[in-house]
């Protein structure tokens, strides 16, 4: 089941909801805070996990113990 992000136009609450694949064409969900049935689906990015790629700032630094 995909996870979608929504925002409520009534109270401004942002929330996530797991949606069955048969309901992925729906653009609205009920707000868990105020019950507004017209919370709009937001565009979101995919989450990426794993340590295969590292940015240069997080890469380990090699220190030479010998003289040049």
PDB file of N, CA, C and O in Angstrom:
ATOM      1  N   UNK A   1       0.845  -1.180   0.000  1.00  0.00           N
ATOM      2  CA  UNK A   1       0.000   0.000   0.000  1.00  0.00           C
ATOM      3  C   UNK A   1       0.887   1.238   0.000  1.00  0.00           C
ATOM      4  O   UNK A   1       1.820   1.334   0.797  1.00  0.00           O
ATOM      5  N   UNK A   2       0.603   2.182  -0.886  1.00  0.00           N
ATOM      6  CA  UNK A   2       1.386   3.417  -0.910  1.00  0.00           C
ATOM      7  C   UNK A   2       1.028   4.337   0.258  1.00  0.00           C
ATOM      8  O   UNK A   2      -0.093   4.318   0.765  1.00  0.00           O
ATOM      9  N   UNK A   3       1.992   5.126   0.661  1.00  0.00           N
ATOM     10  CA  UNK A   3       1.813   6.115   1.718  1.00  0.00           C
ATOM     11  C   UNK A   3       1.725   7.482   1.055  1.00  0.00           C
ATOM     12  O   UNK A   3       2.643   7.888   0.342  1.00  0.00           O
ATOM     13  N   UNK A   4       0.624   8.195   1.287  1.00  0.00           N
ATOM     14  CA  UNK A   4       0.431   9.512   0.701  1.00  0.00           C
ATOM     15  C   UNK A   4       0.430  10.579   1.779  1.00  0.00           C
ATOM     16  O   UNK A   4       0.058  10.313   2.922  1.00  0.00           O
ATOM     17  N   UNK A   5       0.846  11.789   1.417  1.00  0.00           N
ATOM     18  CA  UNK A   5       0.809  12.936   2.315  1.00  0.00           C
ATOM     19  C   UNK A   5      -0.380  13.805   1.938  1.00  0.00           C
ATOM     20  O   UNK A   5      -0.671  13.999   0.758  1.00  0.00           O
ATOM     21  N   UNK A   6      -1.066  14.329   2.957  1.00  0.00           N
ATOM     22  CA  UNK A   6      -2.241  15.183   2.760  1.00  0.00           C
ATOM     23  C   UNK A   6      -2.103  16.430   3.608  1.00  0.00           C
ATOM     24  O   UNK A   6      -1.353  16.449   4.584  1.00  0.00           O
ATOM     25  N   UNK A   7      -2.841  17.490   3.226  1.00  0.00           N
ATOM     26  CA  UNK A   7      -2.945  18.700   4.045  1.00  0.00           C
ATOM     27  C   UNK A   7      -4.420  19.080   4.109  1.00  0.00           C
ATOM     28  O   UNK A   7      -5.126  19.042   3.101  1.00  0.00           O
ATOM     29  N   UNK A   8      -4.874  19.446   5.299  1.00  0.00           N
ATOM     30  CA  UNK A   8      -6.268  19.814   5.510  1.00  0.00           C
ATOM     31  C   UNK A   8      -6.439  21.315   5.260  1.00  0.00           C
ATOM     32  O   UNK A   8      -5.716  22.121   5.846  1.00  0.00           O
ATOM     33  N   UNK A   9      -7.387  21.700   4.398  1.00  0.00           N
ATOM     34  CA  UNK A   9      -7.606  23.125   4.151  1.00  0.00           C
ATOM     35  C   UNK A   9      -8.305  23.818   5.326  1.00  0.00           C
ATOM     36  O   UNK A   9      -8.250  25.042   5.439  1.00  0.00           O
ATOM     37  N   UNK A  10      -8.957  23.050   6.195  1.00  0.00           N
ATOM     38  CA  UNK A  10      -9.671  23.630   7.328  1.00  0.00           C
ATOM     39  C   UNK A  10      -8.765  24.005   8.486  1.00  0.00           C
ATOM     40  O   UNK A  10      -8.781  25.144   8.951  1.00  0.00           O
ATOM     41  N   UNK A  11      -7.971  23.045   8.952  1.00  0.00           N
ATOM     42  CA  UNK A  11      -7.137  23.294  10.138  1.00  0.00           C
ATOM     43  C   UNK A  11      -5.645  23.378   9.815  1.00  0.00           C
ATOM     44  O   UNK A  11      -4.849  23.714  10.692  1.00  0.00           O
ATOM     45  N   UNK A  12      -5.249  23.078   8.571  1.00  0.00           N
ATOM     46  CA  UNK A  12      -3.840  23.174   8.180  1.00  0.00           C
ATOM     47  C   UNK A  12      -2.994  21.982   8.594  1.00  0.00           C
ATOM     48  O   UNK A  12      -1.776  22.007   8.413  1.00  0.00           O
ATOM     49  N   UNK A  13      -3.601  20.945   9.143  1.00  0.00           N
ATOM     50  CA  UNK A  13      -2.876  19.758   9.596  1.00  0.00           C
ATOM     51  C   UNK A  13      -2.282  18.999   8.411  1.00  0.00           C
ATOM     52  O   UNK A  13      -2.971  18.746   7.423  1.00  0.00           O
ATOM     53  N   UNK A  14      -0.996  18.637   8.512  1.00  0.00           N
ATOM     54  CA  UNK A  14      -0.352  17.752   7.535  1.00  0.00           C
ATOM     55  C   UNK A  14      -0.368  16.349   8.128  1.00  0.00           C
ATOM     56  O   UNK A  14      -0.068  16.169   9.309  1.00  0.00           O
ATOM     57  N   UNK A  15      -0.717  15.352   7.312  1.00  0.00           N
ATOM     58  CA  UNK A  15      -0.730  13.982   7.802  1.00  0.00           C
ATOM     59  C   UNK A  15      -0.459  13.021   6.660  1.00  0.00           C
ATOM     60  O   UNK A  15      -0.568  13.377   5.487  1.00  0.00           O
ATOM     61  N   UNK A  16      -0.102  11.788   7.027  1.00  0.00           N
ATOM     62  CA  UNK A  16       0.166  10.731   6.064  1.00  0.00           C
ATOM     63  C   UNK A  16      -0.887   9.652   6.235  1.00  0.00           C
ATOM     64  O   UNK A  16      -1.418   9.455   7.327  1.00  0.00           O
ATOM     65  N   UNK A  17      -1.186   8.952   5.140  1.00  0.00           N
ATOM     66  CA  UNK A  17      -2.178   7.890   5.198  1.00  0.00           C
ATOM     67  C   UNK A  17      -1.799   6.779   4.233  1.00  0.00           C
ATOM     68  O   UNK A  17      -1.451   7.033   3.080  1.00  0.00           O
ATOM     69  N   UNK A  18      -1.872   5.533   4.721  1.00  0.00           N
ATOM     70  CA  UNK A  18      -1.687   4.379   3.849  1.00  0.00           C
ATOM     71  C   UNK A  18      -2.975   4.180   3.069  1.00  0.00           C
ATOM     72  O   UNK A  18      -4.060   4.162   3.651  1.00  0.00           O
ATOM     73  N   UNK A  19      -2.862   4.031   1.757  1.00  0.00           N
ATOM     74  CA  UNK A  19      -4.035   3.934   0.896  1.00  0.00           C
ATOM     75  C   UNK A  19      -3.976   2.607   0.145  1.00  0.00           C
ATOM     76  O   UNK A  19      -2.942   2.237  -0.411  1.00  0.00           O
ATOM     77  N   UNK A  20      -5.095   1.906   0.138  1.00  0.00           N
ATOM     78  CA  UNK A  20      -5.163   0.656  -0.635  1.00  0.00           C
ATOM     79  C   UNK A  20      -4.947   0.974  -2.108  1.00  0.00           C
ATOM     80  O   UNK A  20      -5.347   2.036  -2.584  1.00  0.00           O
ATOM     81  N   UNK A  21      -4.317   0.057  -2.824  1.00  0.00           N
ATOM     82  CA  UNK A  21      -4.009   0.312  -4.229  1.00  0.00           C
ATOM     83  C   UNK A  21      -5.274   0.507  -5.067  1.00  0.00           C
ATOM     84  O   UNK A  21      -5.209   1.137  -6.123  1.00  0.00           O
ATOM     85  N   UNK A  22      -6.411  -0.010  -4.631  1.00  0.00           N
ATOM     86  CA  UNK A  22      -7.663   0.203  -5.367  1.00  0.00           C
ATOM     87  C   UNK A  22      -8.211   1.615  -5.160  1.00  0.00           C
ATOM     88  O   UNK A  22      -9.128   2.030  -5.870  1.00  0.00           O
ATOM     89  N   UNK A  23      -7.656   2.365  -4.189  1.00  0.00           N
ATOM     90  CA  UNK A  23      -8.126   3.717  -3.887  1.00  0.00           C
ATOM     91  C   UNK A  23      -7.090   4.794  -4.201  1.00  0.00           C
ATOM     92  O   UNK A  23      -7.255   5.939  -3.779  1.00  0.00           O
ATOM     93  N   UNK A  24      -6.030   4.457  -4.930  1.00  0.00           N
ATOM     94  CA  UNK A  24      -4.963   5.423  -5.191  1.00  0.00           C
ATOM     95  C   UNK A  24      -5.384   6.548  -6.117  1.00  0.00           C
ATOM     96  O   UNK A  24      -4.683   7.556  -6.205  1.00  0.00           O
ATOM     97  N   UNK A  25      -6.513   6.410  -6.814  1.00  0.00           N
ATOM     98  CA  UNK A  25      -6.968   7.482  -7.691  1.00  0.00           C
ATOM     99  C   UNK A  25      -7.717   8.571  -6.921  1.00  0.00           C
ATOM    100  O   UNK A  25      -8.060   9.603  -7.499  1.00  0.00           O
ATOM    101  N   UNK A  26      -7.973   8.364  -5.647  1.00  0.00           N
ATOM    102  CA  UNK A  26      -8.639   9.380  -4.826  1.00  0.00           C
ATOM    103  C   UNK A  26      -7.645  10.481  -4.469  1.00  0.00           C
ATOM    104  O   UNK A  26      -6.502  10.199  -4.108  1.00  0.00           O
ATOM    105  N   UNK A  27      -8.079  11.733  -4.569  1.00  0.00           N
ATOM    106  CA  UNK A  27      -7.207  12.854  -4.240  1.00  0.00           C
ATOM    107  C   UNK A  27      -7.506  13.445  -2.870  1.00  0.00           C
ATOM    108  O   UNK A  27      -6.828  14.378  -2.440  1.00  0.00           O
ATOM    109  N   UNK A  28      -8.518  12.913  -2.175  1.00  0.00           N
ATOM    110  CA  UNK A  28      -8.923  13.474  -0.884  1.00  0.00           C
ATOM    111  C   UNK A  28      -8.938  12.397   0.191  1.00  0.00           C
ATOM    112  O   UNK A  28      -9.117  11.214  -0.100  1.00  0.00           O
ATOM    113  N   UNK A  29      -8.745  12.824   1.448  1.00  0.00           N
ATOM    114  CA  UNK A  29      -8.823  11.930   2.604  1.00  0.00           C
ATOM    115  C   UNK A  29      -9.382  12.723   3.775  1.00  0.00           C
ATOM    116  O   UNK A  29      -9.337  13.953   3.776  1.00  0.00           O
ATOM    117  N   UNK A  30      -9.908  12.022   4.768  1.00  0.00           N
ATOM    118  CA  UNK A  30     -10.455  12.697   5.944  1.00  0.00           C
ATOM    119  C   UNK A  30      -9.342  13.081   6.909  1.00  0.00           C
ATOM    120  O   UNK A  30      -8.467  12.273   7.222  1.00  0.00           O
ATOM    121  N   UNK A  31      -9.386  14.325   7.376  1.00  0.00           N
ATOM    122  CA  UNK A  31      -8.393  14.826   8.320  1.00  0.00           C
ATOM    123  C   UNK A  31      -8.593  14.152   9.681  1.00  0.00           C
ATOM    124  O   UNK A  31      -9.710  14.140  10.198  1.00  0.00           O
ATOM    125  N   UNK A  32      -7.530  13.589  10.269  1.00  0.00           N
ATOM    126  CA  UNK A  32      -7.666  12.940  11.571  1.00  0.00           C
ATOM    127  C   UNK A  32      -7.853  13.934  12.715  1.00  0.00           C
ATOM    128  O   UNK A  32      -8.277  13.542  13.802  1.00  0.00           O
ATOM    129  N   UNK A  33      -7.546  15.218  12.491  1.00  0.00           N
ATOM    130  CA  UNK A  33      -7.674  16.226  13.542  1.00  0.00           C
ATOM    131  C   UNK A  33      -9.072  16.825  13.606  1.00  0.00           C
ATOM    132  O   UNK A  33      -9.686  16.848  14.672  1.00  0.00           O
ATOM    133  N   UNK A  34      -9.586  17.314  12.465  1.00  0.00           N
ATOM    134  CA  UNK A  34     -10.881  17.998  12.477  1.00  0.00           C
ATOM    135  C   UNK A  34     -11.983  17.248  11.742  1.00  0.00           C
ATOM    136  O   UNK A  34     -13.148  17.637  11.828  1.00  0.00           O
ATOM    137  N   UNK A  35     -11.640  16.174  11.016  1.00  0.00           N
ATOM    138  CA  UNK A  35     -12.642  15.379  10.318  1.00  0.00           C
ATOM    139  C   UNK A  35     -13.054  15.901   8.957  1.00  0.00           C
ATOM    140  O   UNK A  35     -13.971  15.350   8.348  1.00  0.00           O
ATOM    141  N   UNK A  36     -12.411  16.943   8.461  1.00  0.00           N
ATOM    142  CA  UNK A  36     -12.712  17.495   7.139  1.00  0.00           C
ATOM    143  C   UNK A  36     -12.458  16.411   6.082  1.00  0.00           C
ATOM    144  O   UNK A  36     -11.347  15.887   6.004  1.00  0.00           O
ATOM    145  N   UNK A  37     -13.469  16.061   5.265  1.00  0.00           N
ATOM    146  CA  UNK A  37     -13.286  14.988   4.273  1.00  0.00           C
ATOM    147  C   UNK A  37     -12.546  15.433   3.015  1.00  0.00           C
ATOM    148  O   UNK A  37     -12.329  14.615   2.121  1.00  0.00           O
ATOM    149  N   UNK A  38     -12.157  16.689   2.920  1.00  0.00           N
ATOM    150  CA  UNK A  38     -11.545  17.211   1.688  1.00  0.00           C
ATOM    151  C   UNK A  38     -10.087  17.603   1.856  1.00  0.00           C
ATOM    152  O   UNK A  38      -9.655  18.601   1.279  1.00  0.00           O
ATOM    153  N   UNK A  39      -9.322  16.852   2.626  1.00  0.00           N
ATOM    154  CA  UNK A  39      -7.890  17.100   2.738  1.00  0.00           C
ATOM    155  C   UNK A  39      -7.236  16.679   1.432  1.00  0.00           C
ATOM    156  O   UNK A  39      -7.454  15.568   0.950  1.00  0.00           O
ATOM    157  N   UNK A  40      -6.439  17.563   0.867  1.00  0.00           N
ATOM    158  CA  UNK A  40      -5.876  17.349  -0.469  1.00  0.00           C
ATOM    159  C   UNK A  40      -4.543  16.613  -0.412  1.00  0.00           C
ATOM    160  O   UNK A  40      -3.704  16.873   0.450  1.00  0.00           O
ATOM    161  N   UNK A  41      -4.369  15.683  -1.358  1.00  0.00           N
ATOM    162  CA  UNK A  41      -3.116  14.950  -1.469  1.00  0.00           C
ATOM    163  C   UNK A  41      -2.019  15.896  -1.937  1.00  0.00           C
ATOM    164  O   UNK A  41      -2.244  16.740  -2.804  1.00  0.00           O
ATOM    165  N   UNK A  42      -0.838  15.750  -1.363  1.00  0.00           N
ATOM    166  CA  UNK A  42       0.311  16.582  -1.698  1.00  0.00           C
ATOM    167  C   UNK A  42       1.309  15.793  -2.532  1.00  0.00           C
ATOM    168  O   UNK A  42       1.339  14.563  -2.486  1.00  0.00           O
ATOM    169  N   UNK A  43       2.111  16.498  -3.281  1.00  0.00           N
ATOM    170  CA  UNK A  43       3.202  15.877  -4.024  1.00  0.00           C
ATOM    171  C   UNK A  43       4.335  15.650  -3.040  1.00  0.00           C
ATOM    172  O   UNK A  43       4.724  16.562  -2.311  1.00  0.00           O
ATOM    173  N   UNK A  44       4.859  14.447  -3.019  1.00  0.00           N
ATOM    174  CA  UNK A  44       5.955  14.146  -2.103  1.00  0.00           C
ATOM    175  C   UNK A  44       7.047  13.400  -2.849  1.00  0.00           C
ATOM    176  O   UNK A  44       6.864  12.968  -3.987  1.00  0.00           O
ATOM    177  N   UNK A  45       8.183  13.257  -2.186  1.00  0.00           N
ATOM    178  CA  UNK A  45       9.316  12.567  -2.790  1.00  0.00           C
ATOM    179  C   UNK A  45       9.406  11.153  -2.240  1.00  0.00           C
ATOM    180  O   UNK A  45       8.803  10.840  -1.214  1.00  0.00           O
ATOM    181  N   UNK A  46      10.150  10.311  -2.916  1.00  0.00           N
ATOM    182  CA  UNK A  46      10.359   8.959  -2.458  1.00  0.00           C
ATOM    183  C   UNK A  46      11.428   8.953  -1.375  1.00  0.00           C
ATOM    184  O   UNK A  46      12.400   9.705  -1.441  1.00  0.00           O
ATOM    185  N   UNK A  47      11.239   8.106  -0.390  1.00  0.00           N
ATOM    186  CA  UNK A  47      12.253   7.942   0.647  1.00  0.00           C
ATOM    187  C   UNK A  47      13.295   6.955   0.154  1.00  0.00           C
ATOM    188  O   UNK A  47      12.962   5.940  -0.459  1.00  0.00           O
ATOM    189  N   UNK A  48      14.547   7.255   0.422  1.00  0.00           N
ATOM    190  CA  UNK A  48      15.633   6.374   0.016  1.00  0.00           C
ATOM    191  C   UNK A  48      16.396   6.000   1.271  1.00  0.00           C
ATOM    192  O   UNK A  48      16.766   6.864   2.066  1.00  0.00           O
ATOM    193  N   UNK A  49      16.628   4.719   1.443  1.00  0.00           N
ATOM    194  CA  UNK A  49      17.405   4.298   2.599  1.00  0.00           C
ATOM    195  C   UNK A  49      18.573   3.452   2.129  1.00  0.00           C
ATOM    196  O   UNK A  49      18.589   2.964   0.998  1.00  0.00           O
ATOM    197  N   UNK A  50      19.527   3.288   2.990  1.00  0.00           N
ATOM    198  CA  UNK A  50      20.703   2.494   2.647  1.00  0.00           C
ATOM    199  C   UNK A  50      21.947   3.358   2.687  1.00  0.00           C
ATOM    200  O   UNK A  50      21.858   4.585   2.693  1.00  0.00           O
ATOM    201  N   UNK A  51      23.085   2.731   2.713  1.00  0.00           N
ATOM    202  CA  UNK A  51      24.335   3.465   2.825  1.00  0.00           C
ATOM    203  C   UNK A  51      25.232   3.307   1.617  1.00  0.00           C
ATOM    204  O   UNK A  51      26.441   3.517   1.716  1.00  0.00           O
ATOM    205  N   UNK A  52      24.669   2.945   0.481  1.00  0.00           N
ATOM    206  CA  UNK A  52      25.491   2.686  -0.703  1.00  0.00           C
ATOM    207  C   UNK A  52      26.184   3.934  -1.209  1.00  0.00           C
ATOM    208  O   UNK A  52      27.334   3.870  -1.645  1.00  0.00           O
ATOM    209  N   UNK A  53      25.509   5.060  -1.159  1.00  0.00           N
ATOM    210  CA  UNK A  53      26.148   6.278  -1.656  1.00  0.00           C
ATOM    211  C   UNK A  53      26.319   7.256  -0.509  1.00  0.00           C
ATOM    212  O   UNK A  53      25.463   7.367   0.369  1.00  0.00           O
ATOM    213  N   UNK A  54      27.427   7.953  -0.532  1.00  0.00           N
ATOM    214  CA  UNK A  54      27.731   8.935   0.511  1.00  0.00           C
ATOM    215  C   UNK A  54      28.053  10.264  -0.137  1.00  0.00           C
ATOM    216  O   UNK A  54      28.613  10.318  -1.232  1.00  0.00           O
ATOM    217  N   UNK A  55      27.705  11.307   0.532  1.00  0.00           N
ATOM    218  CA  UNK A  55      28.114  12.621   0.029  1.00  0.00           C
ATOM    219  C   UNK A  55      29.553  12.869   0.454  1.00  0.00           C
ATOM    220  O   UNK A  55      30.062  12.206   1.357  1.00  0.00           O
ATOM    221  N   UNK A  56      30.193  13.802  -0.181  1.00  0.00           N
ATOM    222  CA  UNK A  56      31.597  14.096   0.113  1.00  0.00           C
ATOM    223  C   UNK A  56      31.789  14.552   1.550  1.00  0.00           C
ATOM    224  O   UNK A  56      32.828  14.271   2.146  1.00  0.00           O
ATOM    225  N   UNK A  57      30.811  15.247   2.121  1.00  0.00           N
ATOM    226  CA  UNK A  57      30.963  15.759   3.477  1.00  0.00           C
ATOM    227  C   UNK A  57      30.855  14.661   4.528  1.00  0.00           C
ATOM    228  O   UNK A  57      31.326  14.844   5.651  1.00  0.00           O
ATOM    229  N   UNK A  58      30.241  13.514   4.190  1.00  0.00           N
ATOM    230  CA  UNK A  58      30.108  12.448   5.173  1.00  0.00           C
ATOM    231  C   UNK A  58      31.121  11.321   4.963  1.00  0.00           C
ATOM    232  O   UNK A  58      31.159  10.364   5.737  1.00  0.00           O
ATOM    233  N   UNK A  59      31.932  11.435   3.925  1.00  0.00           N
ATOM    234  CA  UNK A  59      32.923  10.404   3.650  1.00  0.00           C
ATOM    235  C   UNK A  59      34.049  10.477   4.676  1.00  0.00           C
ATOM    236  O   UNK A  59      34.414  11.567   5.117  1.00  0.00           O
ATOM    237  N   UNK A  60      34.603   9.326   5.061  1.00  0.00           N
ATOM    238  CA  UNK A  60      35.705   9.345   6.021  1.00  0.00           C
ATOM    239  C   UNK A  60      36.949   9.994   5.414  1.00  0.00           C
ATOM    240  O   UNK A  60      37.173   9.931   4.205  1.00  0.00           O
ATOM    241  N   UNK A  61      37.732  10.602   6.256  1.00  0.00           N
ATOM    242  CA  UNK A  61      38.950  11.285   5.830  1.00  0.00           C
ATOM    243  C   UNK A  61      40.138  10.386   6.158  1.00  0.00           C
ATOM    244  O   UNK A  61      40.265   9.891   7.278  1.00  0.00           O
ATOM    245  N   UNK A  62      41.011  10.179   5.163  1.00  0.00           N
ATOM    246  CA  UNK A  62      42.209   9.371   5.414  1.00  0.00           C
ATOM    247  C   UNK A  62      43.320  10.263   5.915  1.00  0.00           C
ATOM    248  O   UNK A  62      43.570  11.344   5.380  1.00  0.00           O
ATOM    249  N   UNK A  63      43.978   9.790   6.949  1.00  0.00           N
ATOM    250  CA  UNK A  63      45.100  10.537   7.514  1.00  0.00           C
ATOM    251  C   UNK A  63      46.332   9.668   7.396  1.00  0.00           C
ATOM    252  O   UNK A  63      46.345   8.528   7.861  1.00  0.00           O
ATOM    253  N   UNK A  64      47.360  10.203   6.779  1.00  0.00           N
ATOM    254  CA  UNK A  64      48.609   9.462   6.606  1.00  0.00           C
ATOM    255  C   UNK A  64      49.452   9.606   7.859  1.00  0.00           C
ATOM    256  O   UNK A  64      49.652  10.715   8.355  1.00  0.00           O
ATOM    257  N   UNK A  65      49.946   8.486   8.374  1.00  0.00           N
ATOM    258  CA  UNK A  65      50.775   8.550   9.574  1.00  0.00           C
ATOM    259  C   UNK A  65      52.261   8.645   9.249  1.00  0.00           C
ATOM    260  O   UNK A  65      53.077   8.913  10.131  1.00  0.00           O
ATOM    261  N   UNK A  66      52.610   8.428   7.993  1.00  0.00           N
ATOM    262  CA  UNK A  66      54.008   8.478   7.594  1.00  0.00           C
ATOM    263  C   UNK A  66      54.408   9.875   7.134  1.00  0.00           C
ATOM    264  O   UNK A  66      53.550  10.733   6.925  1.00  0.00           O
ATOM    265  N   UNK A  67      55.710  10.104   6.977  1.00  0.00           N
ATOM    266  CA  UNK A  67      56.173  11.400   6.497  1.00  0.00           C
ATOM    267  C   UNK A  67      56.177  11.404   4.971  1.00  0.00           C
ATOM    268  O   UNK A  67      56.234  10.349   4.339  1.00  0.00           O
ATOM    269  N   UNK A  68      56.118  12.586   4.394  1.00  0.00           N
ATOM    270  CA  UNK A  68      56.085  12.726   2.935  1.00  0.00           C
ATOM    271  C   UNK A  68      57.444  12.720   2.415  1.00  0.00           C
ATOM    272  O   UNK A  68      57.643  12.826   1.204  1.00  0.00           O
TER     273      UNK A  68
END
